[in-house]
């Protein structure tokens, strides 16, 4: 290009467009890099979320087991009480029967 063309209006506009295009290319490259990082973080977040739900499911299972054990423990005194009442009634009936049999 000669001096006339480098200083003409279309050449000046072309230089400006090239600079703008370079800036735009740099911006697009930066955006693509950022999107890649976001996608990677999203994948990590999804995996962590799956892990959290797995752990929550395990905790729920443990809580169910503990609740069953608590129910069993709570029922033991009632069962023992019923056994005691049955034993007392059996002893009382046996004593009455023994008294009646021996009295004759």
C-alpha positions, 0 to 999 in steps of 0.5 A, spaced: 500 500 500 502 506 498 501 512 503 495 515 500 491 508 501 494 508 508 491 515 510 485 514 506 478 514 510 477 506 508 483 504 510 483 508 517 476 504 517 479 498 516 484 498 521 479 500 526 475 494 524 481 490 525 482 492 532 475 491 533 475 484 531 481 483 535 478 485 541 472 481 539 476 475 538 479 476 545 473 477 548 470 471 545 476 467 547 475 469 554 468 467 554 469 460 552 474 459 557 469 462 562 464 457 560 468 451 560 470 453 567 463 454 569 461 447 566 466 444 569 464 447 576 457 445 574 459 437 573 462 438 580 456 441 583 452 435 580 456 430 583 456 433 590 449 434 590 448 426 588 453 425 594 449 429 598 442 425 596 446 418 597 448 420 604 441 423 606 438 416 604 443 412 608 442 417 614 434 416 613 436 408 613 439 409 619 434 413 622 429 408 621 433 402 624 434 407 630 426 408 630 425 401 630 430 399 636 427 405 640 420 402 639 423 395 641 426 398 647 419 402 649 415 395 648 420 391 653 417 395 660 410 393 657 412 386 656 415 385 662 409 388 666 404 384 662 409 378 664 409 380 671 401 381 672 400 374 668 405 371 674 402 374 679 395 372 677 398 365 676 401 365 683 394 367 686 390 362 682 395 357 684 395 359 691 387 359 692 387 352 688 392 350 693 388 352 699 382 349 697 385 343 695 388 342 702 382 345 706 378 339 704 
